[in-house]
Amino acid sequence: MRKLLVAFAATFAITTLSAAPLKMGDDAPSLKGIVWVKNGPVSIEDGKNKKVYIVEFWATWCPPCRVSIPHLSGLQKKYKSKGLVVVGISNEPFGIVKKFVEAQKDMNYNVAIDEKGAVYSAYMSGEKGIPIAFIIGKNGKVLWKGHPLQFDSVLEKVLAGSFDGAAQKRVSELSGELRQAMQGQDMRKVSEVAMRILEIDPENEMAMQVVLYGFREDIKKALDFLSALMDRHPDAYAPYINTLKILTAKKDGAALRVLIVRYKENFNDDPSKLNTMAWWILDKAAFGIQPLDIALGLAESAVKLASKGNDKMLLAAYYDTLARSQYALGRLDLAIESQKRAVELVSGTKERPLLMKTLDFYKKTKALGEKLAK
């Protein structure tokens, strides 16, 4: 446990700062005065009542910051149609940041530098380190702050209009207690506080990993804990995915199938969640225990639900998953047709070449099969 605490603590507090930090409910400081390196400009004032913002502070020299880049890019792509705007701000020289950004293949959000330091100070005063991200609601208020790999469930609630500010404030307070307990290597306190966080926010990744690490010698206790968490929070995604990881490691195909059916019943109206699970089965589940029939059903449901909307990029992603599930079951003709649909939906975008490459693979595989059958 002590090694884990050291590892978690290393994720935070890279740079020391001072003064009073921003609190949840505070007005978000303006972004005026920063210099845009990529995309932009972005105005929080102009986006009031229309946009949700992630404002992240980072640096090119910071390893955890670099780890966060693909995640932030994925969120910008996934939620752009729902009004999300991601902004990354560094206080490094323009040339250094520009060179770094130009070398990244997956940094598709707004990037800026703060030469004068006013914006950096307004957000970062009192914070202990980077990377740190601030979620700003449509009301222009700070709704959450913390590590950029730990806010997915909060962001989903903010975008859906179901965010509970009071509960999140308590999670924020407990997260501070957890970090202090980890730094002090107080294992009993760490476990206790992590459990309390998960009762409020079952999607909290740091708390989840701390608790599961404590159960590492007793898999049954870990599974019982996760099952109870699912019972109390049926709409939470994290308990399911962590259970899936354990069952896959155990190669328990029967239990895996039961769990995924339960998942499908709980998320049967959420195409994103259905697609995510289908892809997880296809990509992560151990060979020999993959419930490919369920993956196909999940992918078909995701496409059907998404077809009712007008987000072509998401629908293309779901068709791509559907094609993959059809391919896994040996239904090459159907896989080719589904992949063609995915390619059509992203015509004229940078995503098309990758989807086209997959389509070509399915076609070549079919041709090879026909050749060998002769």
N, C-alpha and C positions, 0 to 999 in steps of 0.2 A: 504493500500500500504506500509505503514511504516513497518508493521510486515513482509511483503514479502521481503522487502529490507534487513531486519535484517537476515532473514532466508537464503537468497542468499549469503549475505556477510559471513555468518558462514561457507559456503562451501569452502571458500578460506582463504588464509592467516593464516594457522595454525602454521606455523613456519616462523620466520623472518630471512631473509638472506641479504647479501649486495654484493656490487661490480657490475660490468657491466654484464648484462644478455646476453645470446646468442640471436642473431637476426636471422630472417628468411634469408636464403641464406648463413649463416655461415657454414663452414665445421663442421660436427658432430664430437665431441671429441671421441677419441678411448675408447673402453671398456676394454682395457688391464689393468690388475692388480686387477680386482674384483674377488671375490671368489664365485663360483657357488654353490648354495644350491639345485637347482632343474634344471635338463636338462643342456643345455650349453655344452661347451663354445660357445659364439657367437662373431663373429668378423665382425664389420661393414666394415672393409677394404676388407675382403675376399668376402663379399656379394655385393660389388660395381657393379653396372650395372645388378644385378640379384635380389636383395632383397629390400623390403621396411620394415623399422623398426619402431616399437613403443617402445620407451624407457621411462618407467614410474618410477617416484621416489615416494616412499610410506613408510609407517611404520605400524607395527602391532598394535600400540596403536591408530592409526588415523581412526576414524569411517568413514569419506568419502572415505578413501583408501579402506576399507573393502567392501564398497558398490560397488566400481569399479571393484572388482575382477571377479565376474561372467560376467560382460560386456566384460572385456578384454579376458577372456577365450573363450567367444562366438565368438569374432572377430578372435582370433587365429584359432579356429576350422573352421570358415566360410571361411576365406581368406588364409589359409595355402597353398592351391593349386595355389594361385595367387602370392605367394612369400612373404607373410607377416610373420614377426618374431616379437613376443612380448617379451619384457624383462622388468621385474620389479626389481628395485634396492633399497635396504634399507641400511641405515648406522648404523643399530643396530647390536648387537653381533650375531655371527653365530648360537649359540644354540637357542636363542630366535626366530629367523626367521625360522630355521629348524623345530622347534616344531610347530610353527604356520602353516607353509606350509603343514606339514604332516597331520594336522588336517582338512585341507580344501579338500572338495570333488570336487571342480570345479576350481581349480587353475592349469590349464593345460599348462601354458606357462613357459618360462625360468625365473628363479628367482636367484638373486645374492645379495651379500652384498659387501659393499665397506669399507674394514677394514682400508685402508690407507687414504681414503677421497679424493683422487685425481680426480676420475671420478665424484664423487658427486659434488665437487667444480666446475669442468669444466662445468657441466650442470646447476647447481643450483645457482651459484653466481648471485646475483641480483634478484632472484625470491622471491616472497613473501610467498610461502607456498606449502604444499603438500595436496593432490596428484597433481602432474603435469606430463603431458606426452609430449613427443617430437616425432613428425613424421619425419622420416628421409627418404628421397627419394633414388631411385636407384643411383642417382648421388652423394650420400654421404653428401648431404646438409640438413640442418634443414629447413623443409618446414612449420611446424606449431608447436605451443606449447600452452598448456592450460589444462583445466580440462579434464580428460579421459572420461567423459560422454558426451563431447560436440564436438567430432571430427568425428563422423561417416560419415557425408556427405563429409568432406574433404578427409578422408581416401579412400572413394569410388572413388573420382576423381583422387587421386594420383595413385591408383591401375589401374585405367582405362586409365591413361595417359592424362587426361583432366584438371588437376589442374592448376588454374590461380594464380600464385604467387603474382602478383601485387594486385589483388582483395583481396586475403587472407591477405596480409600485411595491407590493409586498415581495414579489419574486426578486425584484431588483435589490431590495434591502437584504433578503436572505442570501442572494448571490454574493453580496459584499461580505456577509458573515462566513460563507463557504470559502471564499478566497483567503480570508484571514485564518480560518481553521487549517486550510491546506498549507499556507505559508508557515504556520506554527506546528504543522505535522501532528495536529490533534485528531487522531483517527476516529475516536468516538464522536467528536463533534462534527467532523466531516460527514460521517454516515448519517447522523441525525438531521443535520441541516439539509443534506441532499434529498433525503426522504420527504422533508417538509416542502421543499421546492417542487418535487414531482407531484405532490398531492394538489398543488395549485396549477402547475404547468407541466403536464406529463410529456411535453415535447422538449423539455430543457435538456439539451445534449450533454452538457458538462455534468449535471446532476445524475443523469441516467448512467453515464459511463462510470462515475464514481461508485454508484450503488452496485452496478453489475460487477465491477472489479472486486467489490467486497464479497460477492457470491461466487467468485471464480472457482472455488474448491467444491462448491455444492450446486451443480447444475439444476437439480430439482427445485431448490429454493429460489434460484434465479427465475425459472419458468413459472413457479407459483406466484412470485412477486409480480412478474409481467402480466400474468393472467388476471390477477386481482386488479391491477392498474387498468387493464382493458375493460373489466367489468364496471369500474367506477368512471372511466373516461372512454366510452365506446367510439368516440369520434377522433381520438388521438392516434396519430400515425406511428410515432416512435415506438410504443410498446410492441406493435405488430412487427415492425422491421427488425427490432432487436431479438424478438422471439424467433423470427425466420432465420436469422444468422445462427442462433444456437441450434435450432433443429437441423439446419443444413450441415453444420459441423458434426452433428451426431448422426447424420444420414438417416434421419427418421422420416421417411417418406409419408407414412400414414398420418403422423401428427402434422406434418407440413401441409398436407392436403386439407385436413380438417380446419387448420388455422386460416388458410387462404380462402376457403369457402366462407368462413366467418367474416373475414375481411371484406369479401365481395358483398355480402349482405349489408354490412355497415356503410360501405362507400358506393353503393350501387347507383347513386345519382351524381357522382363526382368523376368526370372523365379523366381528369389529371391523376387522381389517386388510382383509378382502374388501370390506366396506361402504365403508371409507375410500377405497379405490382406485376403486370404482365411482363414488362421489360426485366424486372428483377428475377422472375422465374427463368426467363430465357438466358439471362446473362450471368446470374450469380448462383442459382440453385445448383447443387451438386449433380453431376451426370448420373443418371439412373434413378433419381428420385424427383425429377422435374415433372410436375403435373401439367404437361403440355396442353392437354385438353382444356384445362382451366385457364391457362394463359391465353389460348385462342378465344375463349369466351369473354375474358376481360378486355382483350383488344377489340373484339367486335362491339362490345357494349360502349367502349370509349369512343370509337368512331361514330357509332349511332348517335350518342349524346352530343358529341362535338359538331356533328353535321347540322344540328339545329341552330348553331351560332354562325358567326361570320369571320372567325379567326382562322384564316387559311394556313398560317404557319403552324398553329397547334394541330389542326386537322391533319396536315401533312405528317407531322411527327407521329400522330396516332396511326395513320395508314402505314407508316414505316414499321411500327411495332407489329401491326397486324400482318404485314408481309413477312416479317421475321418469324412470327408464330406459325404461319402457314408453311413457310420453308422448313421449319423444325419438324413439322408433321409430314413432310414429303409432298405437300400440295403445291408443286412448283408453278403450275399454271395460275392458280389463285394468287400466289405470292407475287408473280410478275405483274398481274393486273393491279394488285393493291399498291405495289411500288410505283407503277406507272402513274397511278392517281396521286401519290405523294409528290412525284416529280412535277406533274402538271400544276399542282397547287402552289409550288414555289418557283414557278417560271419567272426568270428575270432577277432572282435573288442569289446571294452568295451561297445559300444552302443547297442549291440545285446540283452542283457538281458532285457533292458527297452522296446525295440520294441517287443520282444517276449512276455513280460507281457501283452502288449496291444493286441497282436494277441490272446493270451489265453482268454482275456476278451471278444473279439468278438465271439470266438468259444463258450464260455460258455453262452453268451447271446443268440446266435442262438439256442443252445441246450435247453435252458430254454423256449424259445418261442415255439419251437416244442413240448415240453412236455406239456405246458399249452394249446396248440391248440388241443391236443388229447381229 
